[in-house]
């Protein structure tokens, strides 16, 4: 759906404007940053945060995290900030271990890949 820069989608949660350069700007009234995206799919992913924000289950204890729409975002938050709660409640951990012999590095899959390239663990193993 092509829209001029002054037209907006009618539903506030899905509000966006097309910029003069053909990018998509979030114009939802409660969006504080109103970011601009080159691809509409990136705008949609951003707007999922408006439609389905996930609150931290430790909010009643003072945690003010209101994260992304995806469970993995909340799980990452729980493991980073509330590991005892995450372990006790069997929250899936996103960490992967470096498979280089003798290396104990653990992290997200993308970080393990970067680690292996940085320290040479992506090369042929001994």
PLY file of the C-alpha trace (Angstrom):
ply
format ascii 1.0
element vertex 126
property float x
property float y
property float z
element edge 125
property int vertex1
property int vertex2
end_header
0.00 0.00 0.00
1.74 3.17 -1.18
1.13 6.23 0.95
2.29 9.79 0.62
4.37 11.28 3.39
1.38 13.05 4.92
-0.93 10.03 5.02
-1.06 7.68 7.99
-2.42 4.22 8.61
-5.70 4.58 10.52
-5.11 2.31 13.54
-2.86 4.12 16.04
-0.93 0.96 16.96
-0.16 0.40 13.28
0.33 4.07 12.46
3.07 4.84 10.00
3.97 7.39 7.40
5.91 6.94 4.20
8.82 9.37 4.03
9.82 11.24 0.89
12.65 8.70 0.45
10.25 5.74 0.57
11.07 4.67 4.11
8.55 3.73 6.81
8.24 5.89 9.92
6.40 4.69 13.02
3.91 7.39 14.02
2.06 5.56 16.80
1.17 8.13 19.45
2.85 6.18 22.24
6.05 5.59 20.26
8.67 7.80 21.88
11.40 7.42 19.26
9.34 7.28 16.04
12.10 5.40 14.16
12.38 5.14 10.39
12.85 1.78 8.60
13.89 0.95 5.05
11.80 -2.23 5.01
8.17 -2.52 6.05
8.88 -5.87 7.75
11.28 -4.07 10.12
8.56 -1.53 10.91
6.13 -4.38 11.59
8.59 -6.06 13.95
9.07 -2.74 15.77
5.31 -2.22 16.02
4.85 -5.65 17.59
6.44 -4.06 20.64
3.49 -1.66 20.79
0.89 -4.39 20.30
2.34 -7.13 22.50
4.82 -5.76 25.03
6.10 -8.36 27.47
6.44 -7.22 31.05
9.00 -8.77 33.38
7.42 -11.15 35.91
9.59 -9.44 38.55
7.84 -6.09 37.93
6.18 -6.29 41.35
9.72 -6.30 42.80
10.73 -3.11 41.04
11.92 -4.28 37.62
10.66 -1.86 34.97
11.55 -3.96 31.90
8.89 -3.78 29.21
10.58 -5.60 26.41
9.91 -6.74 22.93
7.03 -8.74 21.61
9.03 -11.93 21.25
9.47 -14.38 24.12
13.18 -14.66 23.42
13.62 -10.98 24.34
12.03 -11.53 27.73
13.99 -14.77 28.23
17.26 -12.94 27.47
16.31 -10.25 30.00
15.48 -12.85 32.66
18.80 -14.68 32.22
20.73 -11.38 32.26
19.00 -9.72 35.20
17.18 -12.46 37.13
19.15 -15.71 36.59
17.86 -17.35 39.78
14.26 -16.79 38.66
15.09 -18.01 35.13
16.70 -21.20 36.42
13.93 -21.87 38.95
11.22 -21.41 36.31
12.98 -23.41 33.56
13.26 -20.44 31.21
15.11 -21.61 28.07
18.64 -20.26 27.94
19.79 -18.87 24.63
23.47 -19.57 25.26
25.61 -21.72 23.00
29.06 -23.07 23.88
32.11 -22.67 21.69
32.92 -26.15 20.35
36.67 -25.55 20.17
38.46 -28.08 22.42
39.33 -26.56 25.80
37.37 -23.34 25.24
34.75 -22.46 27.86
33.22 -19.47 26.04
29.41 -19.35 26.11
27.09 -16.78 24.60
24.35 -16.10 22.10
24.81 -17.95 18.81
25.85 -14.77 16.96
28.35 -13.86 19.68
29.86 -17.36 19.68
30.30 -17.11 15.91
32.06 -13.73 16.33
34.19 -15.14 19.18
35.30 -18.09 17.04
36.30 -15.79 14.17
38.08 -13.33 16.45
40.25 -15.89 18.29
40.70 -18.29 15.38
38.44 -21.07 16.65
36.62 -21.15 13.31
39.71 -22.60 11.66
40.58 -26.28 11.57
40.63 -27.66 15.11
43.82 -29.25 16.52
0 1
1 2
2 3
3 4
4 5
5 6
6 7
7 8
8 9
9 10
10 11
11 12
12 13
13 14
14 15
15 16
16 17
17 18
18 19
19 20
20 21
21 22
22 23
23 24
24 25
25 26
26 27
27 28
28 29
29 30
30 31
31 32
32 33
33 34
34 35
35 36
36 37
37 38
38 39
39 40
40 41
41 42
42 43
43 44
44 45
45 46
46 47
47 48
48 49
49 50
50 51
51 52
52 53
53 54
54 55
55 56
56 57
57 58
58 59
59 60
60 61
61 62
62 63
63 64
64 65
65 66
66 67
67 68
68 69
69 70
70 71
71 72
72 73
73 74
74 75
75 76
76 77
77 78
78 79
79 80
80 81
81 82
82 83
83 84
84 85
85 86
86 87
87 88
88 89
89 90
90 91
91 92
92 93
93 94
94 95
95 96
96 97
97 98
98 99
99 100
100 101
101 102
102 103
103 104
104 105
105 106
106 107
107 108
108 109
109 110
110 111
111 112
112 113
113 114
114 115
115 116
116 117
117 118
118 119
119 120
120 121
121 122
122 123
123 124
124 125
